[in-house]
Amino acid sequence: MSESGVIRAAGEWVVAGPAAVEARRQPGMRQRALFLDRDGVINVDHGYVHTAEMTEWVPGIFELCKVALDVGLALVVVTNQAGIGRGYYDDGQFRDYARWVHAQFMQRGLPILATYYCPEHPEAVIPAYRNDSGYRKPQPGMLLDAARDWNLDLGASLLVGDQPSDIEAARRAHVGRAFLMGEDRWEDVAAWMRTMSSRGRDHAPL
Ligand SMILES: [Mg+2]
């Protein structure tokens, strides 16, 4: 674990699929990303989901990610995980589950570049995680770290979340556009990605 309590993309647990390999081969070229919150965007938020058995995919998420990859966006997950700090599951269990999620996406031809998570919370019961972290959304730390790790052009990237804190984190990191599930439609998100792609020919496709 890093000093910040956030596991960064270089960790062994990150599934280094074809997208990640290509990304590292082109260190000088900026990429664009579709940032995805996890609970409520990828999986239905049943409350501290951390097992395959608890997982119910949000309808349309795989189709949306397919569009993203088709237009050259990298998939990056950014997720608050106060459940770790609260002691509902531990860091190892979270990582095992994150690997499983990556594998489920990969089976569908959808490589996730990296998952960033913040286990810290101001009221965590585990002292090591009791912190008002600059990584916990609405703070932008995870997005900024991802941009640094993968040379992402945040202004040409987008985020999909289901909480105001997701949207606020995107705003603070100067992500180009943020969509709120429940207010925005999947179709609008896909349309925005396609429009950005047709304009952004100076960016490297993954
Ligand atoms: Mg959420």
Boltz pocket constraint, residues with backbone or C-beta under 6 A from the ligand:
constraints:
  - pocket:
      binder: B
      contacts: [[A, 37], [A, 38], [A, 39], [A, 40], [A, 41], [A, 45], [A, 161], [A, 162], [A, 163]]
      max_distance: 6.0
